[in-house]
């Protein structure tokens, strides 16, 4: 998979460019995907591959809880995964 490719067949979410400033940030001297990019990829892959769904969605639930994200964070995500994100936020609320 290369930057710009779709994350999975049938998904509109693309693999971020690891050199693109809009996709990467530096934390403790390391270049890492921005949180929004990581969540987008997890939701896109989990939504279209039943073998990955539980793992990827569980990872997103953990990020929601640890980072104390709410539904408003969905504005940073690709429109194709916003609904799934908001649903996970709703399911996570009050259970952390």
Backbone torsions as a table, in degrees:
resi	resn	phi	psi	omega
1	UNK	NA	140.0	-178.7
2	UNK	-122.2	156.8	175.8
3	UNK	-52.5	133.1	-179.8
4	UNK	96.0	-18.5	175.1
5	UNK	-71.6	153.4	173.4
6	UNK	-67.1	146.1	-177.6
7	UNK	-60.7	-42.3	177.0
8	UNK	-147.7	161.6	178.8
9	UNK	-58.2	131.2	177.8
10	UNK	89.2	-4.0	-179.2
11	UNK	-97.7	147.8	175.5
12	UNK	-89.7	-13.7	-178.5
13	UNK	-75.8	133.2	-177.9
14	UNK	-107.3	154.3	175.6
15	UNK	-65.0	126.4	-178.4
16	UNK	-67.7	155.2	175.4
17	UNK	-80.3	117.1	-177.5
18	UNK	-66.5	-9.4	177.4
19	UNK	-104.8	-6.8	-176.8
20	UNK	-78.4	125.9	-178.2
21	UNK	-60.4	-29.8	-178.6
22	UNK	-74.9	-14.3	-176.8
23	UNK	-107.9	-18.0	-171.0
24	UNK	-126.6	147.3	172.9
25	UNK	-136.4	163.3	-179.5
26	UNK	-105.0	125.1	177.3
27	UNK	-127.2	121.7	-179.4
28	UNK	51.2	41.2	176.2
29	UNK	80.6	1.0	180.0
30	UNK	-110.1	138.4	174.7
31	UNK	-82.3	124.4	-179.1
32	UNK	-135.0	156.9	174.8
33	UNK	-62.6	143.6	173.3
34	UNK	-64.4	152.7	-178.1
35	UNK	-54.4	-42.5	-179.3
36	UNK	-62.2	-38.8	179.8
37	UNK	-67.9	-42.2	179.2
38	UNK	-62.5	-46.1	-179.9
39	UNK	-64.6	-42.2	177.0
40	UNK	-55.6	-49.1	-177.7
41	UNK	-64.6	-41.4	179.0
42	UNK	-62.7	-44.6	-179.2
43	UNK	-68.3	-41.7	-179.6
44	UNK	-64.3	-46.3	-179.6
45	UNK	-67.8	-42.1	-179.4
46	UNK	-68.8	-29.0	-178.2
47	UNK	-74.9	-23.9	-173.4
48	UNK	-114.1	-1.8	-178.3
49	UNK	-133.7	105.4	-175.2
50	UNK	-59.2	-27.2	179.1
51	UNK	-72.1	-19.4	-178.2
52	UNK	-106.7	-14.3	-171.8
53	UNK	-49.7	-56.0	-174.1
54	UNK	-64.6	-41.4	-180.0
55	UNK	-66.1	-51.0	-177.1
56	UNK	-65.4	-43.2	179.3
57	UNK	-67.0	-36.7	176.6
58	UNK	-63.0	-40.1	177.1
59	UNK	-61.2	-41.7	179.6
60	UNK	-66.2	-40.6	177.9
61	UNK	-60.5	-42.6	177.9
62	UNK	-63.0	-41.4	177.8
63	UNK	-64.7	-39.0	177.0
64	UNK	-59.6	-46.9	-177.4
65	UNK	-68.4	-49.3	-176.1
66	UNK	-65.1	-41.9	-177.4
67	UNK	-90.0	-0.7	179.8
68	UNK	53.6	49.6	-179.3
69	UNK	-82.7	149.3	173.4
70	UNK	-123.2	-178.0	-176.4
71	UNK	-59.0	-24.0	-179.1
72	UNK	-66.8	-20.5	178.5
73	UNK	-65.3	-20.4	-177.8
74	UNK	-59.9	-21.9	179.7
75	UNK	-64.0	-19.6	178.6
76	UNK	-88.1	-4.7	-175.4
77	UNK	-102.4	157.9	175.4
78	UNK	-60.0	141.5	-175.4
79	UNK	-57.4	-26.3	-177.3
80	UNK	-72.5	-15.6	-179.4
81	UNK	-116.1	0.5	-177.1
82	UNK	-61.5	-44.1	-178.0
83	UNK	-61.8	-44.6	179.2
84	UNK	-62.5	-40.5	178.9
85	UNK	-62.7	-48.5	-179.2
86	UNK	-61.6	-35.4	177.6
87	UNK	-65.4	-42.2	177.9
88	UNK	-66.1	-38.2	176.1
89	UNK	-60.2	-45.8	-178.8
90	UNK	-61.3	-43.0	-179.4
91	UNK	-70.0	-27.9	-177.6
92	UNK	-81.7	-28.8	-175.2
93	UNK	-55.5	129.6	177.0
94	UNK	79.2	0.0	-176.8
95	UNK	-114.9	13.7	-179.5
96	UNK	-104.0	NA	NA
